Each structure stands twice: as structure tokens, then as C-alpha cells.
């Protein structure tokens, strides 16, 4: 679900009902405080950083500045998907940002896709969801068509999915309005492509969560994932078909109460405008012992403009699970429909041209601004997006 559409929905819809997952008292899993006090400047939070321009091909340049994008990082490649339907593509770069080739199978043929929803890279197989529970598979990095996998056809939109085994897939699909007796729905499912069986994980949310986005997950190991979804106050661990709490997020007094979350549309609009509550946006990345998520209104922005999503107070929050502490900095891209990556202790994001220009103008890079400006001076094309690869400094 597009975040910008979510904001529009919030401000125009007539009613909202929401209940967030609450951590039970006395549980064994740890709690990490996520408050205004953990915010530092970007350059203070960064232990090391590289700016890597994604260099476009010269003869016939591609549109690399799509607002909906996905990044995968392998031992050899950056796999950068620009999901600007109806012409969605996947671009392959080496780890220096040099363009290699573009994969484009737009069309209505059996080996093509009319709609590109989500992408998963499993070893040497590229999987793309194309609608109605259908996954089209291609070899990687050759991009030769392999075949089609069918999941539940009622799942019309599956942006987040990954392969668990030969026939099993972990998915988080668009909410279609079906609620249980408590007015909730399951955020994550395991789907078996051979039998059609669907197993719902025991994590539920109410419709307002779905208006913000689908659930997300980050791989910890084989069949082991960290799960997150919008408005949750807990990150969950899924492993070997079992789900359990992993860490509780303590938002303090600015966490909405169950009664607060029964607000009507007018009060909800005022809540967004006034940035009343800290909200877990639902994103998740994990590498080694550190998780990353995003929040809204961790600290209020008195200059927030509802017509300019760059002014929304969005923060990147990093949790050190060993030390049980967090650090945060203002997001460089803010509200974003992009999905970065985490691997081998590094976090990866793509800053589109407008993103890094805005961040430079605001001085958000701090002492790293000069390093970025030097990189820009070396660019062959000023319109190239820039990939940032960085480690986080979790020390005192």
C-alpha cells in the first residue's frame, strides 16, 4: 500500500478502529526504550559509510528514480527494482554501481508480467508476484523464465513474500476486508503451493494497520525471520513454524491507549496533524545483532506540512539486541515506498536524486556531506540515484 495514499485515506475516511498488540507483563523477552532521547545527528550515528552512485547506461538511460523501489544485495550484485507499473523493471549493477543490464518482461505473454507487485531473490531464482497469488520465476542472474507458482488466488496483491521450502511461502498480502469476530485480521500467512493450504500466523491487527501497509519481515537465518507491522509495539520472531515475541518497543507516554485508538475520523486527523503518538511504521531490516525500523513522530516537527511528506517526522531507529538499547536519526528519505537491504553488518538504502539533494540542502549528512559532494562531482549523470552503504555506531 502506497504510504502517500495511506495519508490521504487517514484524512478523508469516515471511521477508524484500531487495537495494537500489547506486551504482556512478566514476559521474558526484553524491552527497549524508543523515545526522543535516543535521537542523534546522522553523522554521530554512523560508524562508516560509502556513497555508491548507480550509474545509468549511457546510450539509452533507464528511469532509475522510480518512487517505488526494492533493493537486494548479493555477493556480486546490486539488484535494484523500479516498480513503476505498468513498466516495472529490474536493474543489475556490480558492487561499484556500474550498470550491467536491465530485466524487463512487461507484457501479457506466459513468460511476462502485466503487473509487478513484489520481488524475492532465493539463491539462483528470482521470484516476482504478478497478481491473484501468481509468482513468476526466472533464473538469476541470467533472467531466463523458469515457470509459474500459484498461491491463494484470493490474495490479489502480495508485495512481501519469501520462499521457506520447495512448496511453502511466507507472505503478507493486502488486506481485503475480512475480519474475525474481534474485528481483526491475520497479517502473515504460510501458503503451500502444492496443496493450497493456508496457515495464518498468530499475529493480528485491525484495518487501520492495513491502510498504512502490509507486514514486513527480515531474514535472520534459514526459516528464521524477524516480523513487524504498522502500529505494533513488539517485534516478533518466526522460526520453524513457531512465532514468539522478540523485543518489546517502549514508546512511553506517547503510545496510544486502546481507548485513544477508537477515535473517529475527525479526531484521527487531528492526531496526525498534531503528531500526538509515536507510531511504528512497520518496516524491518536486520543484520548481525542490529535491527532497523521506522517511526512517525518520535519527536514532533512544528513545521510539518501535510502537503509535503518530506516534512513528516520520520526516523530510522536501530536496536542493538545484545545491549538492549536503541539509537535513531532523522530519515534521509522520509516517507518512502522504497525497500532497502541489510547484510553482513551493513544497511543499504537508495537515495533518489530529490532525496539526496533535499538532505544536502538541509545539512542532514553532517560531516559526511563533503564526502557525498565529492561523489556527486564524479558522477557522469547528475540524475543518478545514490546507494548508501553504512554501519551504525551503537556505542555510548
Number of C-alpha atoms within 10 A of each C-alpha: 16 15 16 14 11 17 17 13 15 20 17 12 13 11 14 17 19 19 22 20 16 13 17 8 6 6 10 10 12 12 18 18 17 23 21 15 12 15 20 13 13 20 18 16 19 16 12 13 18 16 21 21 25 27 22 23 14 10 6 7 9 13 14 22 18 16 14 16 22 21 22 19 18 12 8 11 18 22 20 22 25 23 22 18 14 12 15 22 21 20 21 21 20 16 16 14 18 17 17 14 13 17 15 14 18 17 13 10 9 10 16 15 22 16 20 27 20 21 25 20 19 13 10 12 18 21 25 24 27 21 23 15 19 21 25 22 22 20 17 15 15 11 17 14 17 14 13 15 16 18 25 15 12 11 17 18 23 24 23 20 25 21 17 18 11 9 15 19 18 22 24 24 24 19 22 13 11 10 15 10 6 9 15 18 22 20 25 25 18 21 24 20 18 12 10 14 12 16 14 15 16 13 20 22 23 24 20 19 25 22 20 22 23 24 27 23 27 21 20 17 9 10 15 18 20 23 26 27 31 23 25 23 22 24 21 20 20 19 16 10 11 10 17 16 17 17 20 21 21 16 19 12 10 15 18 19 13 14 10 16 16 16 16 14 18 15 16 22 17 12 14 17 15 14 21 17 21 24 21 25 23 23 22 25 25 24 17 13 12 22 20 20 20 24 25 21 21 28 19 17 14 12 9 16 12 14 10 8 17 19 15 24 22 28 25 21 23 25 23 19 17 8 12 13 17 22 25 28 21 21 20 23 22 19 21 18 18 19 18 20 19 25 17 9 13 18 21 21 19 27 21 20 15 13 18 20 12 14 18 18 10 11 13 19 20 15 12 18 17 12 14 21 13 11 15 18 10 11 16 12 15 12 18 20 23 24 20 18 18 19 17 21 15 18 10 4
